[in-house]
Amino acid sequence: MMGLGWPELVIILFIVVIIFGAGKLPEIGGAVGRGIKEFRTATTDEMNQSENNDITTTGEARKDVS
């Protein structure tokens, strides 16, 4: 599997500048940043909820066994 190195990232950035223009880059960067933040928040919330469900289920199982 191939990874992205600096030369590839520079080429991608160059193409993005050509397509959208330099003036739009801050807006696009902000939108991407917000999307990543929302994704991380949703992932963290889901993991916390899953852990809470596991703890609750484990606690109920212990009550049933006792």
C-alpha positions in Angstrom: 0.0 0.0 0.0 1.4 3.4 -0.9 1.4 6.4 1.4 1.2 10.1 0.7 4.6 11.8 0.9 5.5 15.5 0.7 5.7 15.6 -3.1 2.2 14.1 -3.5 0.8 16.5 -0.9 2.4 19.5 -2.7 0.9 18.4 -6.0 -2.6 17.9 -4.4 -2.3 21.4 -2.8 -1.3 22.9 -6.2 -4.3 21.3 -7.9 -6.7 22.5 -5.2 -5.3 26.1 -5.5 -5.8 26.0 -9.3 -9.4 24.6 -8.9 -10.7 26.8 -6.1 -8.3 29.8 -6.0 -6.2 31.0 -3.1 -9.1 33.1 -1.7 -11.3 30.1 -1.1 -8.6 28.0 0.7 -9.3 29.5 4.2 -13.0 28.8 3.9 -12.4 25.2 2.6 -9.8 24.6 5.4 -12.3 25.8 8.0 -15.0 23.6 6.7 -12.7 20.6 6.7 -11.6 21.4 10.2 -15.2 21.6 11.5 -16.0 18.4 9.8 -13.1 16.6 11.5 -14.0 18.1 14.8 -17.6 16.9 14.5 -16.5 13.5 13.5 -14.1 13.2 16.5 -16.9 14.4 18.8 -19.4 11.9 17.5 -16.8 9.1 17.6 -15.9 9.9 21.2 -19.6 10.2 22.2 -20.3 6.8 20.6 -17.3 5.2 22.4 -18.4 6.6 25.8 -21.9 5.5 25.2 -20.7 2.0 24.3 -18.5 1.8 27.4 -21.4 2.9 29.6 -23.6 0.2 28.1 -20.9 -2.4 28.7 -20.6 -1.3 32.3 -24.3 -1.4 32.8 -24.7 -4.8 31.2 -21.8 -6.2 33.2 -23.3 -4.8 36.4 -26.7 -6.3 35.6 -25.0 -9.6 34.9 -23.3 -9.6 38.3 -26.6 -8.9 40.0 -28.2 -11.8 38.3 -25.4 -14.2 39.2 -25.4 -13.1 42.9 
